Amino acid sequence: MVAMSLFVIVVGIASGTFVRSLRTQRQVVALMAANDNASLTLEQMTREIRTGTAFSSAGNRLSFTNYDNESVEYSLVDGQIERNDRPLTSRNVLVTYLSFVLRGADVGDGVSTRVTIRMGVAGRGAMETFVTRLQTTVSSRVLDG
């Protein structure tokens, strides 16, 4: 009877630990997928900003003209980054904040524009409390002089 009771207790503890580790592993995989998607979105934005001109920023919006002479606007809408009203981030990514800081954006100053992008990223659902902070600075290749 004592041996059976000890066996039941050991199996209960082991199965609880196993279930918790599976749950944690699923959450880590979801967070990694969200971070990968956010990094890909950030890379796509920086490639287009690098060849852009006529930058303007207001809070979580960045507007400029790209290399094809098209107007582009990046913004944060309902937890997703959008490019001209089309989502860039996937549905499993929650962007908690997005900001753009411009330096050298005055026309005729002879300095290429520098855009600093700051964003916070979390996985949707149970992982919304774990926010990864990303930041990068991009220099436009085009002088506005």
N, C-alpha and C positions, 0 to 999 in steps of 0.2 A: 504494500500500500504506500509506504514511504517512497520507495523507488519510483512508483508510478506518479506520485505527486511531484517529485523532483523533475521527472521527465516532462510532465505537462508544463511546469513553470519554465524550464529551459527552452522548450519548443515555443512557448508563448513569447518569451523575450526575443528569441532568434527570429521568429516570423515578424514581430513588430519592427525590429531593426531592419529586416529585409524590405518591408513595405516602405518604411521611411526613406531608405536609401534609393529605392526605385522612384519615389516621388521627387526627391532632391535631384536625381539624375535627369528626370524629365524637365524640371525647372531650369537646370543649367543648360540643357540642350536648347530650350526655348530662348533663353537669354543670349546664348551664342548666335542663334539664327537671327535674332533682332539686331545684335551688334554687327553681324556680317552685312545685313541689308542696309543698315545705317551707314556703314563704311563705304559700301558701294554707291549709295546715294551721294554721300559727301564727295567721293571721287568724281562722279559724273558732274556735279555742280562745279567743282574746281576746274575741270577741263574746259567747261564752257566759259567760266569767268575769266580764265587766263587769256582768252582771245577777245574779250568783250570791251566795249567802250560806253561812255555816257552813263555812268553808274549813279544811282540814287538809292537811298535807303531810308526806311521809316519803320523802326521797331523790328518786327519779324518779317519784313518784306524787303526784297532786293530787286530793283529793276535796272535793266541795262539793255544795250543792243549787242547781239552776238555777232560772230564773224560772217554770218549770212545776211546781216543787216535786218534781222528780225527782232522785235521787242520780246524780251524774256522777263518774266517775273517769278521769283521763287518766294514762297510764303508758307506759313504754318497755318493749317486749317484743320480743326478737329483732331489734333494729334498726329496729323500726317503732313509731310512736306509735299507741296504741290508746285509744279512748273506749269505756268499758264493754265491754271485750274484743272490740271490733270495730276493725279497722285503719283509720286515717285517712290515713296516707301510702301511696303506691303502692309496688309491688314494686321499682321502679328506684331508690328512695331508701333510703339507709342512714343511720339516725340513730345517730351514734356516742356521743352523750351527751345527756341531758335532765335538767334540774334545775329545781325550783320553790323560790323563796324567798318566804316570807310575811312581811308587816309589817302590824301593826295587826289581827291576826286574833283577838285576845281579845274575847270577847263582853262588851258593855257598856262598852268603852273610848271609844265615841263617835267613833271614827275609821273611815273606810271602809278595807277591806282592800286592800292593794297586793300583787300577785303579780308577781314577776319570773321570767320564763321564759328559760332559757338552753338552747341546743341546738347540736349540731354536726351538719352534714349533708354527706354525700358521695354520689356516684353509685355504684351497685353495679358490680362488675367492675374494670376497669382504673383507674377514677377514685376508688377507695376511699382513696387516699393524699391526695387534695385535699379537705380538710375546710373547709367554710364555717361560720363561727360566727355564730349569730343570737341576739339578745337583745332582749327588750321588757319593759316594765313596764306592768301593767294595774291601774287602780283600779276597785274595785267601786263601782257607783252607789248601792248600798244601804248606809245607815248601820246598824250593828248596835247602836245605843243604844236 
